[in-house]
Each structure stands twice: as C-alpha cells, then as structure tokens.
Amino acid sequence: MTLFDYLPANRPQLLQLTLQHAWLVSLAVGCAIIAGVPIGVADLLLQLLQRVLTPKGVQQT
C-alpha cells in the first residue's frame, strides 16, 4: 500500500487524529500561557522594584 492509497482509505481516522493533536497542542499552549504570564509579570515587577530599592539602600547607609 502506497501513501497515495493509504491517505484516502484512512481519511476519517487521519482527520480524527489531526483534530486530537490540535486539541492537545492548544491545551498545552494554554497551560503554558496561564503559567508563564504571571511569572513574567512577577519577574518584571521584581526587577523594577530592585531598581528602586537598591539606590534607596545605598542612600540609607
């Protein structure tokens, strides 16, 4: 059986598996966004806070 015979013969299964793959990829990317965005925002805020607090610490000493 060649590829050109296999694809039309198994079209429903290929479509189902392609949609399943797209769903799993979307789920993984969604989880990564949900976890990554708050971590990125927290990191940015900590960097900005450190820029403010470091000169203040030097000024107090």
Backbone bond lengths (Angstrom), bond angles and torsions (degrees), N, CA, C in turn:
res aa  C-N    CA-C-N  psi(-1)  N-CA   C-N-CA  omega(-1)  CA-C   N-CA-C  phi
1 M - - - 1.453 - - 1.534 107.92 -
2 T 1.306 115.60 127.12 1.460 120.19 179.07 1.530 109.48 -90.30
3 L 1.310 114.05 171.25 1.465 119.71 178.94 1.527 110.65 -61.44
4 F 1.326 116.01 -38.18 1.463 119.96 -178.42 1.528 112.32 -70.66
5 D 1.304 117.88 -20.12 1.464 121.40 173.13 1.525 110.76 -86.55
6 Y 1.323 115.56 -36.56 1.466 121.03 -174.87 1.528 112.09 -68.78
7 L 1.334 117.06 -43.95 1.469 120.38 -175.48 1.528 113.10 -60.38
8 P 1.327 120.09 -51.44 1.473 118.11 178.57 1.531 113.39 -66.43
9 A 1.320 116.88 -32.43 1.464 119.78 -178.01 1.528 111.69 -70.47
10 N 1.307 117.33 -27.82 1.466 121.53 -176.25 1.525 112.55 -116.88
11 R 1.306 116.29 27.07 1.459 120.78 -176.93 1.535 113.55 -57.03
12 P 1.332 120.70 -46.03 1.473 119.62 -179.93 1.534 112.68 -60.97
13 Q 1.322 116.58 -41.80 1.465 119.69 179.61 1.529 110.57 -67.64
14 L 1.323 117.14 -40.25 1.463 120.28 178.76 1.526 111.09 -63.65
15 L 1.314 116.61 -40.50 1.459 120.28 178.32 1.525 110.65 -65.00
16 Q 1.323 116.64 -44.03 1.465 120.78 179.40 1.524 110.80 -62.10
17 L 1.313 117.80 -45.12 1.464 120.79 -178.98 1.529 111.78 -69.56
18 T 1.332 117.29 -33.44 1.465 120.39 176.70 1.521 110.74 -66.17
19 L 1.329 116.98 -43.33 1.467 120.51 177.72 1.525 111.18 -66.12
20 Q 1.327 116.82 -38.43 1.463 120.48 177.05 1.529 110.31 -63.14
21 H 1.314 116.99 -41.86 1.461 121.27 178.36 1.529 110.73 -63.71
22 A 1.323 117.00 -44.29 1.467 120.62 178.92 1.529 110.69 -61.56
23 W 1.326 117.98 -39.65 1.468 122.05 178.14 1.525 110.69 -63.80
24 L 1.323 117.25 -45.42 1.463 120.58 -179.33 1.529 111.76 -65.32
25 V 1.319 116.71 -39.55 1.467 120.33 177.68 1.521 109.98 -65.37
26 S 1.323 117.49 -43.32 1.467 120.98 178.36 1.523 111.32 -62.32
27 L 1.312 116.88 -40.59 1.459 121.23 178.11 1.528 111.18 -63.56
28 A 1.320 116.77 -43.41 1.463 120.69 179.90 1.527 111.34 -66.01
29 V 1.321 117.03 -42.70 1.465 120.32 179.07 1.524 110.23 -66.39
30 G 1.320 117.32 -39.88 1.465 120.62 177.31 1.517 111.99 -61.28
31 C 1.330 116.55 -43.68 1.476 119.93 177.63 1.520 110.81 -63.85
32 A 1.317 117.22 -39.83 1.464 120.39 179.15 1.525 111.07 -64.77
33 I 1.319 117.45 -38.59 1.464 120.81 178.20 1.519 110.32 -67.79
34 I 1.329 116.71 -44.05 1.468 120.64 -179.74 1.527 110.59 -61.25
35 A 1.322 117.40 -37.84 1.468 120.42 179.78 1.523 111.73 -81.93
36 G 1.319 117.68 -36.89 1.457 121.27 -171.08 1.511 115.43 -79.06
37 V 1.313 117.67 -37.59 1.469 119.95 -176.81 1.526 111.83 -63.95
38 P 1.324 120.40 -48.94 1.471 118.43 177.74 1.532 112.88 -62.60
39 I 1.316 117.16 -35.89 1.464 119.74 177.85 1.523 110.15 -65.21
40 G 1.315 117.38 -41.82 1.460 121.11 178.23 1.514 112.45 -64.93
41 V 1.318 116.96 -41.67 1.469 120.90 178.47 1.524 109.96 -65.21
42 A 1.329 117.47 -43.63 1.465 120.82 178.93 1.523 110.78 -62.54
43 D 1.316 117.34 -40.73 1.462 120.82 178.56 1.520 110.94 -63.49
44 L 1.322 117.17 -42.59 1.461 120.72 178.57 1.524 111.13 -63.22
45 L 1.319 116.83 -44.51 1.464 120.02 179.85 1.526 111.62 -64.36
46 L 1.324 117.16 -38.60 1.466 119.89 177.84 1.525 111.59 -66.56
47 Q 1.326 117.13 -36.78 1.466 120.13 176.86 1.523 110.70 -65.70
48 L 1.324 117.02 -42.79 1.464 120.10 178.93 1.517 110.84 -66.22
49 L 1.317 117.12 -40.58 1.454 121.26 178.91 1.524 110.94 -64.35
50 Q 1.310 116.80 -38.17 1.462 120.50 179.10 1.528 110.48 -65.90
51 R 1.319 117.98 -36.44 1.468 120.86 178.27 1.523 111.40 -65.69
52 V 1.313 116.87 -30.55 1.463 120.50 179.26 1.523 110.40 -81.60
53 L 1.324 117.46 -42.21 1.458 120.76 -173.55 1.523 113.51 -77.07
54 T 1.314 119.46 -29.09 1.465 120.90 -178.84 1.526 111.74 -63.21
55 P 1.331 120.56 -49.90 1.473 118.73 177.03 1.529 112.55 -63.99
56 K 1.327 117.18 -33.33 1.463 119.52 178.30 1.522 110.66 -66.14
57 G 1.331 117.13 -37.96 1.455 120.80 177.77 1.516 111.43 -65.28
58 V 1.320 116.96 -38.80 1.464 120.93 177.65 1.522 109.63 -68.09
59 Q 1.308 116.96 -39.97 1.461 121.57 -178.82 1.529 110.83 -64.25
60 Q 1.312 117.87 -35.75 1.460 120.76 -177.37 1.524 112.32 -75.37
61 T 1.331 117.77 -22.51 1.471 118.69 -177.66 1.489 113.17 -87.65
